[in-house]
Amino acid sequence: MESILLEDNPHWVNSEAYTDFSKREILDKALAFLKPKEVLALIGARRVGKSTLAKLMINELIKSGVMAQNIFFINLEKPFFIPYKNDAAYLEKIYIEFLKLAQPQEDKKIYFFIDEIQIFQNWEVFIKSRYENSNIKFVITGSNSSLLTSNYATLLTGRVLKLRVHSFSFIEFLIYKNIDISSNIQVVKNSITIQKAQDEYMKWGGYFSVISNDNIEIKKEILKNIAEDIILKDIVPCYNIKNSKIIRDLFYYVVSNATSILNYSSLAKKLSCDAKMIKEYTGYFEDNFLITLISKKHNKLSETIKSSKKIYLNDNGFLNLGISPQRNLGTALENMVFTFLNENGEDIYYIRDNKEIDFIYKNNLIQVSYNIDNEDTKKRELSALKFYENTKCKSLLITKDTDQKVDNVEIISFYKFSLQKNLYF
């Protein structure tokens, strides 16, 4: 086991082991969450950067003066640990081996990072036993939103702080591309480059392994691998699904219906299966961060809960996996706006009464239209917003590249909206 521990903890011998990683916007918030005693759970889909964020945190801890040997990182998804995944007591053995090998200063705080903790059954028992009687700050990562809702997880009730990790945001993408957005002057100066980056991000999303590769076919293959890893390695075994083909096919149909109302019966007919099964499977997609379903806004909470759901993908790159070869730019822009709003973790709804509004979010009515050069399109989008203008909400129409004001409606390009988010939220 010693070689595994050394492999996962290069910072013990090289304090600059993680200095080349791209900084994430969420890092400062994650560091603030290290101060309370509560367990910090970093949750998010596979490969969005949970492990990278953990290592960025380790890097900052070392820079702040924490002794490297007092920081322990272990990835439980390594093949070495598979035979022990049903034995929670093995986590205690890993911890004892860490103490022997690293020899941390036990009178000072130990930072214990456990990656993909859901691999081990009943992991909560180990965490609770050490949480109560030691000076350990646990940071765990998991790829399932139900990570902390199992029967055993009730052992940790009130002892966990959750932090959602997403793939690269548009702003993080611009920073990765070395596009200067540090001031309004730089934004204006680099506006053409930013708009080109917006088109790229809208098409490929924010998975680092995708945006760091220039080959189109490889990009598509990586996205397919990410989606199928989540489906076949997380969802199928977790929920004991017998027919993996149906759930794979369903995902590709769901992708093709992104930004639209989810119709369980229609999808069930296409896949020759039961509508109840479709509802369950889409729930699994959401639980494992592939998609998000948003509800229709209603004055009564019960009606909101019962309302038809709209489907959004949690990363725009997955739009490349749809069953239709046609690519709808309006869908891509609307889904990109959703991912931007969803990064803040607030409730997002849609309105569909006399008029349809794409999103209502933090007292903002938001319509999305890729292009409003056509006067009929422009009138249609504005009329929906004006229909609800008696509310206390601001009215925004987000487009690809148009910026103007019409009465009380602000028309703004996506990149300006994302860079000026503090003006709206």
N, C-alpha and C positions, 0 to 999 in steps of 0.2 A: 504493500500500500504506500510505502514511503515515496516511491517514484511518482505515483499519482498525485500525492499531496504537493510534492515539489513542482510538478508540471503545472498545477493549478495556482501556484503561489510564487511566480517569478519575482514579485516585489520583495521577497525575503532576501534575495541576493542582488537585486537591481532595483533601486528605488525609483528609477525612471522607466520602469517596464511599460507603463500605460500612458506615457506623455504624448504619443502620436495619435491617440484616439480623438475623433471629432467631438467637440463639446456639444452637449445637449442642453436645450433651453430649460429642461426640467431639473437640471443638476442642482441649482441653488436651493430649490424647494426640497429635493431629496436630502441634501446636506442638513437642512433645517430639521428634517424629520429624524435625524440621527440623535438629536439631543434628548428627547423623551425616552423613557425606558421601554415603552411599548415596542413590540415587534413591528418592523417595517416590511410590508408586503408590496413588492413591485410586480404588478400584474399587467399582462398584455399578450398579444399573439406571439407565436414563435417568430424569432428573428427580427423583431422590431427594435432590439437593442437593449434588452433588460440586463444581459450580462455585461455589455459595454458600459451601461450606466453604473452598474455595481463597481466596475473597475475604475471608472472615473471618480467615483466616491472614494475608493481606496487610495487613489492618487492624491486626492485632496486631503485625506486624513494624514497621509505621510507628510505632505507639505506643511500641515498644521502642527507637526511634531509628534504624532502618534508613532510609537515604535512599530516597525514593519512586522515583527514577529507577533504582535498583538492583534494582527489582522489576518483572518483566515477565510479563504474562499474555496468552495468545493462545488463541482458540477456533478450532480447525481445522475445525469443522463449518460455518463460514460459507460461503455459496455462492461467495465469492471464491476460496477455496482448492480447490474441487472439481477444476478442470482440472489441478492439480498433484499430486493425491493419489498418483500412481504415481511421483513423483520425490522421493525422500527428500532429494536435494541442495537442494531448495527450502527445507527447514527451515533450512539454513545461511544461505540468502539472507534469510529472515525475521529470523534472529538478527543478521546484519550490519546490516539496516535498523533494528533496535532500537538497536544501538550508535550509529548515526549520528544517530537522532532523539532518543533520551533522554540520550545522553552520560553513562552511568553512571560511577561511580568504579571502574575495572577492577582497581585494586589491593585493592579490598574485595570481599566475597562478593556475587555476583549470584544472585538468586532467580528461577528461570525456571519459570513455571507454564505447562504445555501441556495444554489442555482437549480431551478426546476424541481422544487421540493415535492411536487405532487407525484413524482416517480415512486416515492416510498409510501407504503400504506401506513396509516396511523402515525404519521410524522409528528402530529401535534403532541403526542405523549412525551416525546423527547424534548421538544421545545418547552413545554410547560414545566417539566421536571427541572430543567436548567434555569428557566426564566425566574422561578420563585426564589432560588437560593444561590444565585451567583451574579457577578457584575458583568454580564454578557449583554451586548446589544445585538439582537438577531436581525438580519436583513435577509428575507427570503424572496425568491422569484417564482412565479407560476404562470402557466399559459391558459388558465381557465378561470373565468369570473366566479365560479362556484367553489374556488379553492378554500374559502373560509366559511362555507355553509354546510359542510358535512356534519354528521352526528358527532364525530370526534372533534371537529373544529370548535364546538361549543366549549371545549376546555379552555379556549383562548378568548372567549367572549370578553370584550372590553379591554383586551390587551394588544390589539392589532390596529395599526394605521395603514390604510391602503393608498397606493399611488399608482395611477394608470400610466403606462408607457405606450406611446404611439410610434409608428414609423416616422421618419423625418418630416417635420412640418415644412411648409413652403419657405418660411424664413430660414430654417436650418438648411434647406436645400440651397438657397442663395448663398449662405455662408460657406457651405461645402464647395460651391462653384467659384468661390473667391470673388463674388460680386459685392462691391462696396455699397452698403445701404446704411452707413453710419450717420448720415445726415440727409436733410431734404435736398441739399445741393447735389450730393452724390446720387441720390435716387433719380433726380431729373437728368443728371449727366449720363447715368447708366440705364435710362428708361428702355431703350431698344433691347439691350442685353437682358434686362429683367423680363421683358415681355417674351423674349425667345425662351428664357428659362421657364416662364409660366407655361408655355405650350408644352415644353418637355415634361414638366412636373405633372401637368394635367393628363398626359398620356401614360406616363410610367410610374407615377406615385412616388413614395418616399422610402421604400426598402433600400437600405444601403447597398446590399449585394446587387441590386438592380441598377441603381443610379451610378454605381462605380464601374459598370460594365458598358462598353460602347456597342457591342454586337447585339443587333435587334433580336435575332433568333435565340441567343443565349439569355437575353432579358426575359423573353417569353417563357423559356424553359425554366428559369429560376422562379418566376412567378407561379408557374404550374407546380413546381416542386414544393414551394412554400404551402400552397393551398392543399395539395394532396398529402403532405406531411401532417398538416393539422387534422385533415379528415381521417387519414388511415392510421396515424400513430397516436392521436389524441382522442378523437371522437369515437371511432369504431370500437377500439378495445374498452374504452371507458364505459360506453353504454351497451356493450355486448350486441352490436349490430351484426346481423347474420349476412345481409346482402350489401356488401360495400359498393357494388356497382350503382345501385339506386341512389345512394346518398352522394356519390361522386357526380352522377348525372344531374341530380337535383341542384347541386351547387352551380353547375354551368348554366342551368336554366335560370337560377336566381340571379346570376351575374348578368344574364341577358335581359333581365327585367329590372335592373337597378333603377332607382328613383321613381318607380311606379308602385301602385297599390298591390299588395301581395294577395293573390287569389289562390287559396289552398286547393279548391276544387279543380280549377283549371290545370294547375300543375299536377295534381293527382291523376287526371285523365291522360295527360301527356306521358306520364311515367307508369301508367297502368297500376296504380297503387291507391291506398286509402288516404283521404284528405287529412285524417287524424295523424297519420304517419308523417305527412308533409309538414304539418304544424310542429310536430315533435322535432323533426330533423332540422328545420329552420331555427328552432330554439337552440339546438346544439351548435349551429353555426354562430349564433349570436353569443352563446356562452363561451365560445372559444375565439371570439374577437374577429371573425371573418366578416360579419355583417352587423349592422344595427337596424332595428326596426323602430320607427317613430310613430307615435299615435296622433290622432286628430284632436285638436284642442277643443275642449268642451267645458262649460261652466261646472258640470258635475263630474267629479273624479271617476265615479263608477262608469259613466258614459265614455270618458277618455280611455279608460282601461279596456272597455269592450270594443272600441272603435277599430276599423280596418287599419292595417299597418302599411306604411311605406318602407320600401327596402333601400338601404344604402350600404355600399361597400366601405369597409374601414380603410381601404387604400385604393387609390385610383388605378394602380397597376393591374388589379384583378379584372378591370373592364376588358383587357386584352384576351381574356379567357372565355368570353361569351360564345354561344353556339352560332351566332350570326356574324358573318364577316364584315357587315356594315358597322361603322363606328359613328355613333351619334355624338356630335360635339356638344350639343345642348345637355345631354345626359352627363357627359364627362365634366362639364363646368359645374353643373348642379351638384354632382357627387363630390367635386373638389371643394365647393363651398361648404357642403356638409362636413367633410373631414376637418376643415378649418374650425367650424363651430364646435365640433365634437371634442376637439383637443382640450377645451376648458372643462369638460365633464358636466356641463349644465344641461337641464332638460331642454329638448328641442321638440317642437310640435309642428304640424301642418294645419292649415285651415281649408276646409272644403264644404262650404255652405252655398250661399248664392254665388260667391266667387271663390276661386282657389288661390291660396297663398302658399308658396313653397315652404317657408319656414317662419315660425314665430319664436324668437329667441331673445331673452333678456329685454323685453319691451321693444324689440325691433321686428317690424314686418319686413320680410326679405323675399323678394322675387328674384329669380335667376333667368337670364336670357342671354344666350351666347352672342347674338347679334340683333340689334334693333334698328338696322338700316331700313328695313321694311316698315313703313308707317303703320300698317295694320298690326304688325307684331308689337310695335311700340305702344300703340293705343290699348291693345289688349292687356299688356302687362301693367301699364299705368292705371287702367280702369279698375283692376283688381285691388291695387293698393289704395286708390282713392275711395273705393267703396267702404274701406274700413278706416278712413282717415279721421273719423270722430273719436277713435280710441286714443289712448295716451301714448301709443307706440310711435316710434319713428318709422318712416317708410324709406326703404332702400331697394333699388333695382341694381343688381350686380351683373355686369356684362364682361365680355372678354377685354374690351379696349375702349369703351365709351365713358366719358366723364362730363356730366352736365347736371343742371338742376331744372326740374319742371314742376312748377308750383311748390308743393311741399314734399315732393319726392326727389331724393338724391340718387342720381344715376352715377355709378362708380365702377371702374374696372376692378377686377379681382385683386390685382397686385397692389393697387393703391389702398383698397379696403383692408387687405391683410397687413400692410405696413402701417396703417393708421388705426389699428383696432382699438387703441386706447380712447379714441374719440367716440366710439360706439358702445364699448362695454366697460 
